[in-house]
Amino acid sequence: MQTTFTEDQLKDPGTARANEILRACVHCGFCTATCPTYQVLGDELDSPRGRIYLIKDMLENERVPDEKTVTHIDRCLSCLACMTTCPSGVHYMHLVDHARDYIERHYDRPWSDRALRWVLSKILPYPMRFRIALLGARIGRPFVRFMPDARLRAMLEMAPKQIPPVSRNDDPQSFAPATPRKMRVALMTGCAQRALNTDINDATIRLLTRLGCEVVVAEGAGCCGALTHHMGKTDESHATAAKNIRAWAAELDGEGLDAVVINTSGCGTTVKDYGHMFRNDPLAEDAARVSAIAKDVSEVLMDLDLPAGSAPELSVAYHAACSLQHGQQIKTYPKDLLKRAGFTVAEPTDPHLCCGSAGTYNLMQPAISKQLKERKVQTLEAVRPDVIAAGNIGCMMQIGGGTDLPVVHTVELLDWATGGPKPPALNAADMAVPKLR
């Protein structure tokens, strides 16, 4: 794609990066075939190619974003299926993130949009605030049908029936390996996950220590910054990311780390991009060090050679989170691990399509999100599984709100199959306790 940025414009690092990405695009349109919003809406401007044209025009002309441009960019899930499909290697993620930052700085949103985005940015990244908000949502849930705004209804409907107790495993501390130490890793405990489902971190710690890892929850680490980053709130996202970089760099410089383990794939995609996010920052070197050792928990378990388990005769429908399969290009590890543990694994049709969660997308674009959820649930239920597994808390909440099947994190099943407790979501099912081979 030909671009016409001036030399002065290209002095801005974000614009220079956008220029590189735009020039890589050859207009082929392959991305439209795998774009969820294009599949649902059928509008060229709701495809990656269409959004690229809008972003190019906006940035080159340095114009104030108009409502049309903002609407179509806001509808992007950042599922990154387009990046998997693109034959030219267009790094759409960096482009749309820069566009969102530009919109946040130059577009005057309606007050209701500003209010919603402010509330989400001040609650979701903070576990205790989120817990209080979930409690309020549970109280307000019986009145959901009276809410005039679909986004408010979506917020109330998202609240789980039960709010899990606080897990002390999320506090800064170190967990000793149960066998001779093979690795020393830092576990990212996250933010929303600590309020919505504390079983995931607990299962991760049990599994990793059982396999010979010393697991550290570093002092000062918290939210990865993804939720605010995808809203274009760059200062806020970089502030929270910087805390993680400093916390993990201190561990690297202390007793050392073999990996930063992340069990929420949306966070993993962002942490692995810290090197790019901070490339022009004083923290650039430490950010690059952290990104270099950031790993999804499935990658670490493959390195540790998870032992074969004897799981119950259980059919698992594996949902591939977009941030894992497209953002991190990890496609087979979770399925391979589940099979090694003894589970029967089934995959739905169109596994590349998003479930519609996408961070805060299901709250800000509830109509589109609902259509994607219904499609995803239908394909998962069609394989007639006993349980659905995923590697991202957002996907789990989204899918769980549309099916009666239990939805668990992949690591919970692997923990169970290698000697851990049965996942709480399965406690109501009549399933035998697995045994090690």
Helices and strands as residue ranges (DSSP letters): G 9-11, H 13-24, G 30-34, H 36-41, G 44-46, H 48-60, H 67-74, H 81-85, H 92-106, H 111-123, H 127-140, G 141-146, H 150-158, G 168-170, E 173-175, E 183-188, H 192-196, H 199-210, E 213-217, H 226-229, H 234-253, E 259-262, H 265-271, H 274-277, H 284-293, E 294-296, H 297-303, E 309-310, E 315-318, H 322-322, I 323-327, H 333-340, E 344-346, H 361-364, H 366-382, E 387-390, H 393-400, E 407-409, H 410-417, G 424-426, E 435-436
